[in-house]
């Protein structure tokens, strides 16, 4: 099998804002429901992200990947909305959930 060519590097690089949640097992189902029915739809409604992916690694570890169209869209989210959503999350889940937030910049992709 040959080597797959890299994508055209002239396009804009992809940015991902990722939040990983490590959850106490007794809160896992409630967190999943909250994320799918309330939190992610509300974040998406800000217009800051073109796509949001919600993923599960295990029954107690979830990840949300938020993909803005540009850095300016992410900056707007962080400036105008980033305080509200974590605060609302802590109201619903004051303990039992540990979030990790990171911004990733794609360097190259294949396929």
N, C-alpha and C positions, 0 to 999 in steps of 0.2 A: 504494500500500500504506500502511495506517495505522500509527500508532505502537503497538507492543505495550505493554500495561500492565506496570508493575513488579509483582513479587510482593508479597504482604502483608508489610509491614515489621514487623508485630507478632511474627512468628515469631523464634526465636532465630537470630542470625547464624551462618553456617557458619565454622568454623575449619579451616584446613588447615596441617599441618606438612609442609613440602616439603623433599626432599633431591634436589638435582640432582648428577649425577655426570658429570664430564668424564674420559674414559678413554683411555689409550694404546691405539691400535688392536690391539696384540698381546694385550691383556687383555680386550677387549670381550666376546667370546663367553663367557669364563669368568666375568666379572662378571655378565652377564645370567643365566647358569645359576645362579650362587650366589644372586642376588637372588630369582629365581623359585622355586627349590627349597628354599632354606634361610632366608635372611634375612627375607623378607617373611612367609612362614608363621609364623616364630617371633615376629616383632613382632606379628602379628595375634593370636597365641595369648595375648598379655598381657591381652587384653580392653580395652585402652585406646582402640581405634579401631573405629568402626562400619564403615568402608570403607577400603580401600587400593587405589590405582590405580598401576600401573606403566606408564610411557609412554616411548616412544623418539622423540627429535627427529632423530637421525641414528645411524649405526652406532657412534658413540663418545660419545653424549650421551643419558643416561637421567634420568628423573625419577620419584620415588616421591611420591605425594600421600597422606598419612595424614589421615583425617578422624575426629577424636574427636567423641563426642556432645556433650560440654561442655568448657569450659575446665578444669574439675576433672579430667577424664579425661586431657587433655594434660599438666596439671601432674603427675599421678601417673606418667605415662610418663616425663617429664623427670626426675622425682625418683628413681623406682625402677628405671628400665630404660635411660635414655639413655647411661649410661657403658658398660654391657655390650655393646650392639650395635655401636657404633663401634669398640670395642676388638676384638671378634671380626672385624669387617670388616678392620681393619688387620692382623690375624694372617694372614688369607687373601690380602690385597692390600696389602703393606707399601709399595708404590710403584706408580706408573702410574695412579692414580685420585685425582682432586681432587674432594672433596665440598663442596657449598654447602648450608647449612641455613637455612631461613627459616620463620617463622610468618606466615600470611596470615589476615586477618579480612575476611570478605565484607561489603561495604557495602550492596550491592543486587544483585538478579538479575532477569532478564527471561526469560519463557518457561516 
